[in-house]
């Protein structure tokens, strides 16, 4: 089950109370105050974990608390700090305040940690209140409560390459041939319901991550169809791979598909259609595809784009893999503004 949105509440641990105590020992009169401080409460921390690919865990456990700090004791014994609570989330999780919409963090790197609810301060024991004038203070402090925050978490897939195409263009088949990923493949639209990431491995041990995104339709920028559920997952890719159905299976032309795809990307996020890209002319095993390929090259003659003809059903994708590797290497280090 893939979940890319979740709302949770987090509460930092309460601080331990300070202690009011006086030293009592034989032959030591007026031993004075010896109440220890309470320990601070534990924090709630989000951490990016490589084993997490979805926010599904947060659907079943929606509240997280840091451990409470231990109360102070006599003989100047300070309370132990409460243990932190760690919540594992996938890389690419964006965290906002669910009530105000305020941005909190973008967890974009493996191992990155973000404190989302701080534990309360521990209270001071009566030893802290002793002065020259007040040598036997009965005053102490209570521990403070921890922060309580309602969070909205949204996963935006991080991948080097994003497959962009209309339903039935062959994106899932292509991903299954390029990598070991096994997306659902069927002869009807929207068989892919969520983002699936595959890894292309090369002989030099380098890797390229490729995201298969649910099929895009006209009006997606206005949230038609899977709309924003699709588009948010390509915001972070460094290279776009336009997968076009050269056979015109659904009665559209490949060049119309390309223009419509670019238009939807630009309407969703300004500059997204200008991202470095490759055009994959798929289904070249169909008779009409060769004619459409020539027309596509004419239509896109003004575009500085590589057009790679393939048939994803055949195992002849070696050249495409090399082209993808080169394109990603050229653009991976470039900063992408989200």
C-alpha positions as CSV (number, residue, x, y, z in Angstrom):
1,X,0.0,0.0,0.0
2,X,1.4,3.3,-1.1
3,X,0.5,6.4,1.0
4,X,2.0,9.8,0.2
5,X,0.0,12.0,2.6
6,X,-0.5,11.7,6.3
7,X,-1.5,13.9,9.3
8,X,-0.1,13.2,12.7
9,X,0.1,14.9,16.1
10,X,3.4,15.0,18.0
11,X,4.0,16.0,21.6
12,X,7.3,16.5,23.3
13,X,7.9,14.8,26.7
14,X,7.0,16.7,29.9
15,X,9.9,18.0,31.9
16,X,10.5,16.4,35.3
17,X,9.6,18.3,38.5
18,X,12.3,19.8,40.6
19,X,12.6,18.4,44.1
20,X,12.3,20.1,47.5
21,X,14.5,18.3,49.9
22,X,16.9,19.1,52.8
23,X,20.1,17.2,53.7
24,X,19.7,15.2,56.9
25,X,22.7,13.4,58.4
26,X,23.8,12.6,61.9
27,X,26.1,15.2,63.4
28,X,25.4,17.6,60.5
29,X,22.8,20.1,61.7
30,X,21.3,22.6,59.2
31,X,22.4,20.5,56.2
32,X,20.7,22.8,53.9
33,X,18.7,22.2,50.7
34,X,19.6,19.3,48.4
35,X,16.7,19.0,46.0
36,X,17.8,18.0,42.5
37,X,16.5,19.3,39.1
38,X,14.0,17.5,37.0
39,X,15.2,16.1,33.6
40,X,14.0,17.7,30.4
41,X,11.5,15.9,28.3
42,X,12.4,14.0,25.2
43,X,12.0,15.4,21.7
44,X,10.0,14.0,18.8
45,X,12.3,13.7,15.7
46,X,11.6,12.9,12.1
47,X,14.5,10.9,10.4
48,X,14.9,10.0,6.8
49,X,15.3,6.3,6.5
50,X,16.3,4.4,3.3
51,X,13.9,1.5,4.2
52,X,10.8,3.7,4.1
53,X,9.2,4.2,0.7
54,X,5.8,5.4,1.8
55,X,4.0,7.1,4.7
56,X,1.8,4.1,5.3
57,X,3.0,3.5,8.8
58,X,1.8,6.9,9.9
59,X,-1.7,6.0,8.7
60,X,-2.0,3.5,11.6
61,X,-0.2,5.4,14.3
62,X,-1.1,9.1,14.3
63,X,0.2,10.3,17.6
64,X,3.8,10.3,18.9
65,X,5.2,11.5,22.2
66,X,8.6,12.0,23.6
67,X,9.3,10.3,26.9
68,X,8.8,12.4,30.1
69,X,11.8,13.6,32.0
70,X,12.5,12.0,35.4
71,X,11.7,14.1,38.6
72,X,14.6,15.4,40.7
73,X,15.3,13.7,44.0
74,X,17.1,14.5,47.3
75,X,20.9,14.4,47.7
76,X,21.1,16.7,44.7
77,X,20.2,13.9,42.3
78,X,19.0,15.3,39.0
79,X,16.4,13.6,37.0
80,X,17.3,11.8,33.8
81,X,16.4,13.3,30.4
82,X,13.5,11.7,28.7
83,X,14.3,9.6,25.7
84,X,13.6,11.0,22.2
85,X,11.0,9.4,19.9
86,X,12.2,8.9,16.3
87,X,9.7,8.6,13.4
88,X,11.1,7.1,10.2
89,X,10.0,8.7,7.0
90,X,11.0,8.4,3.4
91,X,13.5,10.8,1.8
92,X,11.5,13.5,0.0
93,X,9.0,14.1,2.8
94,X,7.8,17.7,3.2
95,X,6.5,18.7,6.6
96,X,4.1,21.6,7.3
97,X,2.0,22.7,10.3
98,X,-1.4,21.1,9.6
99,X,-3.2,24.0,11.3
100,X,-1.4,27.1,9.9
101,X,0.2,25.7,6.7
102,X,3.6,27.0,7.9
103,X,6.5,25.2,6.3
104,X,8.6,23.3,8.8
105,X,11.1,21.1,6.9
106,X,12.0,19.4,3.6
107,X,13.6,16.1,4.5
108,X,15.6,15.7,1.3
109,X,18.7,13.8,2.4
110,X,19.2,10.3,3.7
111,X,19.8,10.3,7.5
112,X,18.5,13.9,7.9
113,X,16.9,14.6,11.3
114,X,14.4,17.3,12.1
115,X,13.0,18.0,15.6
116,X,9.3,18.6,15.2
117,X,8.3,18.8,18.9
118,X,10.7,19.8,21.7
119,X,10.5,18.3,25.1
120,X,9.6,20.6,28.1
121,X,12.3,22.0,30.4
122,X,12.9,20.3,33.7
123,X,12.0,22.2,36.9
124,X,14.7,23.4,39.2
125,X,15.1,21.9,42.7
126,X,15.1,24.0,45.8
127,X,18.9,24.0,45.9
128,X,18.8,26.5,43.0
129,X,16.9,29.0,45.1
130,X,19.3,29.2,48.1
131,X,20.7,32.6,48.8
132,X,22.6,34.3,51.6
133,X,19.3,35.6,52.9
134,X,17.2,32.5,52.2
135,X,19.2,29.5,53.3
136,X,16.4,27.0,53.5
137,X,14.2,27.7,50.5
138,X,11.0,25.6,50.1
139,X,10.6,26.7,46.6
140,X,10.9,24.5,43.6
141,X,9.7,24.4,40.0
142,X,7.4,22.1,38.1
143,X,8.6,20.7,34.8
144,X,7.2,22.4,31.7
145,X,5.0,20.5,29.2
146,X,6.4,19.6,25.8
147,X,5.4,21.2,22.5
148,X,2.3,19.8,20.9
149,X,2.0,20.2,17.1
150,X,-0.3,18.8,14.4
151,X,1.7,18.0,11.3
152,X,0.9,17.4,7.6
153,X,3.4,15.2,5.9
154,X,3.6,14.9,2.1
155,X,5.9,12.7,0.1
156,X,7.4,14.0,-3.1
157,X,9.4,11.3,-4.8
158,X,13.1,12.0,-5.3
159,X,14.4,10.4,-8.4
160,X,17.0,11.3,-11.1
161,X,14.5,10.7,-14.0
162,X,10.7,11.2,-14.2
163,X,8.7,9.3,-16.8
164,X,6.1,11.7,-18.3
165,X,3.4,10.4,-20.6
166,X,-0.3,9.9,-21.2
167,X,-2.1,6.8,-20.0
168,X,-1.1,3.7,-22.1
169,X,2.0,5.3,-23.4
170,X,4.1,2.4,-22.1
171,X,5.8,4.0,-19.1
172,X,5.3,1.0,-16.8
173,X,6.6,-1.5,-19.4
174,X,9.6,0.7,-20.1
175,X,10.5,0.9,-16.4
176,X,10.2,-2.8,-16.0
177,X,12.7,-3.3,-18.9
178,X,15.1,-0.6,-17.7
179,X,15.2,-1.8,-14.0
180,X,14.2,-4.5,-11.6
181,X,11.0,-2.7,-10.7
182,X,7.7,-4.5,-11.3
183,X,4.9,-2.0,-11.8
184,X,1.5,-3.2,-12.7
185,X,1.1,-3.5,-16.5
186,X,-2.3,-3.8,-18.2
187,X,-4.0,-2.6,-21.5
188,X,-6.1,0.0,-19.9
189,X,-5.5,3.6,-18.5
190,X,-4.3,4.4,-15.0
191,X,-2.9,1.0,-14.1
192,X,-0.3,2.9,-12.2
193,X,-2.0,4.5,-9.2
194,X,1.1,5.8,-7.4
195,X,4.7,6.7,-8.0
196,X,7.0,3.7,-8.4
197,X,10.8,4.1,-8.4
198,X,13.1,1.8,-10.2
199,X,16.9,1.7,-10.3
200,X,19.0,1.3,-13.4
201,X,22.3,-0.3,-12.6
202,X,25.4,0.1,-14.9
203,X,28.6,-1.9,-15.4
204,X,30.6,0.9,-13.7
205,X,28.4,0.4,-10.6
206,X,26.7,3.8,-11.0
207,X,23.0,4.0,-10.5
208,X,20.1,6.1,-11.9
209,X,16.8,6.2,-10.2
210,X,13.7,6.4,-12.4
211,X,10.2,7.3,-11.2
212,X,7.2,5.9,-13.1
213,X,4.4,8.4,-12.4
214,X,0.6,7.8,-12.9
215,X,-0.5,8.8,-16.4
216,X,-1.1,12.4,-17.1
217,X,-4.2,13.8,-18.8
218,X,-5.2,17.2,-20.1
219,X,-6.3,19.4,-17.3
220,X,-4.0,17.7,-14.7
221,X,-2.6,21.1,-13.7
222,X,-6.2,21.9,-12.5
223,X,-6.2,18.6,-10.6
224,X,-8.2,16.7,-13.2
225,X,-7.7,12.9,-13.2
226,X,-4.9,12.1,-10.8
227,X,-3.8,15.7,-11.2
228,X,-1.6,17.0,-8.5
229,X,-1.2,13.5,-7.1
230,X,0.9,12.9,-10.3
231,X,2.6,16.2,-10.8
232,X,4.1,16.7,-7.3
233,X,6.3,13.6,-7.8
234,X,8.2,15.1,-10.8
235,X,9.1,18.4,-9.1
236,X,12.4,17.0,-7.9
237,X,13.6,15.1,-10.9
238,X,16.7,16.4,-12.7
239,X,15.7,14.9,-16.1
240,X,12.3,14.3,-17.7
241,X,11.7,11.4,-20.0
242,X,8.7,12.1,-22.3
243,X,7.3,8.7,-23.3
244,X,5.1,9.1,-26.5
245,X,2.8,6.5,-28.1
246,X,4.0,6.6,-31.7
247,X,1.2,4.3,-32.8
248,X,-1.5,6.9,-31.8
249,X,-3.4,4.2,-30.0
250,X,-5.9,6.5,-28.4
251,X,-6.5,8.7,-31.5
252,X,-4.0,11.4,-30.6
253,X,-0.8,12.3,-32.5
254,X,2.6,12.0,-30.7
255,X,3.5,15.7,-31.3
256,X,0.1,16.8,-29.8
257,X,0.8,14.6,-26.8
258,X,4.2,16.2,-26.4
259,X,2.9,19.8,-26.5
260,X,0.0,18.9,-24.1
261,X,2.4,17.3,-21.7
262,X,4.7,20.3,-21.7
263,X,1.7,22.7,-21.3
264,X,0.4,20.8,-18.2
265,X,3.9,20.8,-16.6
266,X,4.3,24.5,-17.1
267,X,0.8,25.3,-15.8
268,X,1.5,23.3,-12.7
269,X,4.9,24.8,-12.0
270,X,6.6,27.6,-14.0
271,X,9.8,26.4,-15.5
272,X,9.1,22.7,-15.1
273,X,8.7,22.1,-18.8
274,X,12.2,23.6,-19.3
275,X,13.8,20.9,-17.3
276,X,16.4,18.9,-19.2
277,X,14.6,16.1,-21.1
278,X,14.7,13.3,-23.6
279,X,11.9,12.1,-25.8
280,X,11.3,8.4,-26.0
281,X,9.3,7.4,-29.1
282,X,7.7,4.2,-27.9
283,X,5.8,1.4,-29.7
284,X,8.0,1.5,-32.8
285,X,7.1,-2.1,-33.6
286,X,3.7,-0.8,-34.9
287,X,3.6,-0.2,-38.7
288,X,2.4,3.4,-38.6
289,X,5.0,4.4,-36.0
290,X,7.8,5.0,-38.5
291,X,5.7,7.5,-40.4
292,X,4.7,9.3,-37.2
293,X,8.4,9.4,-36.1
294,X,9.4,11.4,-39.2
295,X,6.5,13.8,-38.6
296,X,7.4,14.1,-35.0
297,X,11.0,15.0,-35.9
298,X,9.7,17.7,-38.2
299,X,7.3,19.1,-35.6
300,X,10.0,19.2,-33.0
301,X,12.8,20.4,-35.3
302,X,13.1,23.7,-33.4
303,X,13.5,21.8,-30.0
304,X,16.9,20.9,-28.8
305,X,15.8,17.4,-27.8
306,X,17.1,13.9,-28.4
307,X,14.4,11.6,-29.8
308,X,15.1,7.9,-29.1
309,X,12.9,5.4,-31.0
310,X,12.3,2.2,-29.1
311,X,9.9,-0.6,-28.5
312,X,9.6,-1.2,-24.8
313,X,8.4,-4.7,-25.4
314,X,11.7,-5.7,-27.0
315,X,15.0,-6.1,-25.1
316,X,17.0,-3.5,-27.1
317,X,17.2,-0.7,-24.7
318,X,21.0,-0.6,-24.2
319,X,21.4,2.6,-26.2
320,X,18.6,4.3,-24.2
321,X,20.2,3.3,-20.9
322,X,23.5,4.9,-22.0
323,X,21.8,8.1,-23.1
324,X,19.9,8.4,-19.8
325,X,23.1,7.8,-17.8
326,X,24.9,10.6,-19.8
327,X,22.0,13.0,-19.5
328,X,21.7,12.5,-15.8
329,X,25.4,12.9,-15.2
330,X,25.3,16.2,-17.0
331,X,22.4,17.6,-14.9
332,X,22.5,15.8,-11.6
333,X,24.7,18.4,-10.0
334,X,22.7,21.3,-11.2
335,X,20.5,23.0,-8.5
336,X,16.8,22.5,-9.1
337,X,14.6,25.2,-7.5
338,X,11.3,23.7,-6.2
